[in-house]
Amino acid sequence: MIKPTVFDPDCHRCPRLSRFLREVAADYPHYHARPVAPFGAARPDLLIVGLAPGMHGANATGRPFTGDHAGIILYQTLYQFGFSNQPQSLHARDTLKLKNCRITNAVKCLPPANKPEGGEISQCNVFLAAEIATLPAAASLLALGNIAHAAVIKACGLKLRDYKFAHGAVHELPTGRTLFDSYHCSRYNTQTRRLTEEMFHDIFRTIRRHLDQRP
């Protein structure tokens, strides 16, 4: 069960996002069109942090990375490396279970044009900070993209200048946790081959090795 401080399904902290969600709900009445809750294990050893729900993905289905292109490679990879019981996330009521892993977003509501504003990222950071605080002391985090990376660093009370984002970077945090960086598995990044499947798998090989080698 996700603790209330980690997620507020009725959050209206960001007026622009709240207005936009009302518009989306009117245009797509069968969509979730609300804040999207984290999904997965309650105290995982791996927390994956994305940017925000996609219009026809998590915003539609109510589950992170479900229903859009980014989720295809993510869930296939999670299955391949032992973090889920099946390679596809079809909808929020399917039989998918994550193993020792949870997926969340830096911003829990769909932003216009997929671009949250700085103030919206900051408003939502309190939830990410609370979520990270629930993790085991030696847990790992995977930031998908620079904005997610910056949100994790802020949520941990650290200075961004001391932890630069780079694909494949590994950051040992003062708390004992470890932050891994990857380019976001978006359609744009995968189709332009900024992020290939092999590059993404390499990140997960490193994470799996790190988790398996802990005392």
C-alpha positions in Angstrom: 0.0 0.0 0.0 1.4 3.4 -1.0 1.5 5.7 2.0 -0.7 8.9 1.8 2.3 11.2 2.0 3.7 9.6 -1.1 0.7 10.3 -3.4 -2.4 12.4 -3.3 -5.0 11.2 -5.9 -6.9 14.5 -5.4 -3.9 16.8 -5.7 -4.6 20.3 -7.1 -1.3 22.0 -6.2 -0.6 23.1 -9.8 -3.5 25.2 -11.3 -2.3 24.8 -14.9 -2.1 21.0 -14.6 -5.5 20.8 -12.9 -7.1 22.9 -15.6 -5.5 20.8 -18.3 -6.6 17.6 -16.8 -10.2 18.9 -16.6 -10.0 19.7 -20.3 -8.6 16.3 -21.1 -11.3 14.5 -19.1 -13.9 16.4 -21.0 -12.4 15.4 -24.4 -11.6 11.8 -23.3 -14.2 10.9 -20.6 -13.0 7.3 -20.5 -9.4 8.3 -19.6 -8.0 8.3 -16.1 -7.1 12.0 -16.4 -6.0 12.4 -12.8 -2.8 12.2 -10.9 -1.1 8.8 -11.6 -0.1 6.8 -8.6 3.3 5.0 -8.3 3.1 1.3 -9.3 4.9 -1.7 -7.9 6.4 -3.0 -4.6 5.9 -1.1 -1.4 9.5 -1.2 -0.3 11.5 -2.0 -3.5 15.2 -2.2 -3.9 14.8 -0.4 -7.3 12.7 2.8 -7.8 12.4 3.9 -11.4 11.6 7.6 -11.8 10.2 8.9 -15.1 9.2 12.4 -16.1 5.3 12.6 -16.2 2.3 10.6 -17.5 1.9 10.6 -21.3 -1.4 11.8 -22.8 -2.4 8.4 -24.3 -0.3 6.3 -21.9 -0.4 6.6 -18.1 -2.9 9.5 -18.3 -5.3 7.2 -20.1 -4.7 4.0 -18.2 -3.8 5.2 -14.8 -0.6 3.2 -14.6 2.9 4.6 -15.2 4.3 3.8 -18.6 1.3 1.9 -19.7 -0.4 2.4 -23.1 2.4 4.3 -24.8 5.7 3.6 -26.7 8.0 4.2 -23.8 6.3 1.5 -21.8 7.0 -1.2 -24.4 10.8 -1.2 -24.0 10.6 -0.5 -20.2 8.3 -3.4 -19.3 10.0 -5.8 -21.7 13.3 -4.9 -20.1 12.0 -5.2 -16.5 10.7 -8.7 -17.4 14.0 -9.7 -19.0 16.0 -8.7 -15.9 13.7 -10.3 -13.4 11.7 -7.3 -12.2 8.3 -8.4 -13.4 6.2 -11.4 -14.0 5.3 -10.6 -17.6 6.8 -8.5 -20.5 3.8 -6.3 -21.2 1.7 -3.8 -19.2 -1.6 -3.8 -21.0 -3.9 -1.9 -18.5 -4.2 -1.1 -14.9 -6.2 -4.2 -14.1 -4.1 -6.8 -15.8 -2.1 -9.5 -14.1 1.3 -7.7 -14.2 3.2 -7.7 -10.9 6.5 -5.9 -10.4 9.2 -7.7 -8.3 11.3 -5.7 -5.9 10.7 -2.7 -8.2 8.4 0.3 -8.3 7.8 2.9 -11.0 6.9 6.6 -10.3 7.1 10.0 -12.0 8.8 13.2 -11.1 5.4 14.9 -11.9 2.3 12.9 -11.3 -0.1 14.8 -13.6 -0.1 15.1 -17.4 1.5 18.4 -18.5 0.6 20.2 -21.7 2.9 19.3 -24.5 4.6 16.8 -22.2 6.5 19.7 -20.6 6.0 20.4 -16.9 7.1 23.9 -15.7 9.8 24.3 -13.1 7.3 25.3 -10.4 5.2 22.2 -11.1 8.2 19.9 -10.8 9.0 21.6 -7.4 5.4 21.3 -6.2 5.4 17.6 -6.9 8.9 17.0 -5.5 7.5 16.7 -1.9 5.8 13.5 -3.0 8.9 12.1 -4.6 10.9 13.0 -1.5 8.4 11.1 0.7 8.5 8.1 -1.6 12.3 8.0 -1.6 12.2 8.1 2.2 10.2 4.9 2.3 12.9 3.0 0.4 15.4 0.6 2.1 18.6 2.3 3.1 20.7 0.6 0.3 18.1 0.9 -2.4 18.9 1.9 -6.0 17.1 4.5 -8.1 17.0 4.8 -11.9 16.3 8.3 -13.3 15.0 8.2 -16.9 16.2 11.5 -18.3 17.7 14.7 -17.0 14.5 16.1 -15.4 13.9 13.0 -13.4 17.5 13.0 -12.4 17.3 16.6 -11.2 14.0 15.8 -9.3 15.7 12.9 -7.5 18.7 15.0 -6.5 16.4 17.7 -5.2 14.2 15.2 -3.4 17.3 13.9 -1.6 18.2 17.4 -0.5 21.4 17.4 -2.6 23.0 20.0 -4.9 22.6 19.3 -8.7 26.1 20.6 -9.4 27.6 17.7 -7.4 25.7 15.1 -9.4 25.7 15.6 -13.1 23.3 13.7 -15.4 24.9 11.5 -18.0 23.6 8.3 -19.6 25.2 5.4 -17.8 26.3 7.5 -14.9 26.3 6.0 -11.4 26.1 8.3 -8.3 26.7 7.1 -4.8 24.4 9.2 -2.6 25.2 10.1 1.0 22.2 8.2 2.3 23.8 4.9 1.1 21.5 4.6 -1.9 22.7 4.6 -5.5 21.3 6.6 -8.4 21.7 5.3 -12.0 21.1 7.6 -15.0 19.6 6.7 -18.4 18.2 8.5 -21.3 14.4 8.4 -21.2 13.0 5.5 -23.2 10.7 7.8 -25.2 9.7 7.2 -28.8 11.9 10.1 -29.9 15.0 8.7 -28.2 14.5 5.2 -29.3 13.6 6.0 -32.9 16.5 8.4 -33.3 18.7 5.7 -31.6 19.9 8.1 -29.0 18.9 5.3 -26.8 19.1 1.8 -28.2 17.7 -1.4 -26.7 21.2 -2.6 -26.0 22.1 0.7 -24.3 19.0 0.4 -22.1 19.8 -3.2 -21.3 23.3 -2.3 -20.3 21.9 0.0 -17.7 19.8 -2.8 -16.3 22.7 -5.2 -16.3 24.6 -2.8 -14.2 21.7 -2.3 -11.8 21.1 -6.1 -11.5 24.8 -6.7 -10.9 24.8 -4.0 -8.3 21.8 -5.4 -6.5 23.0 -9.0 -6.6 26.5 -8.0 -5.2 25.2 -6.3 -2.1 25.9 -7.9 1.2 
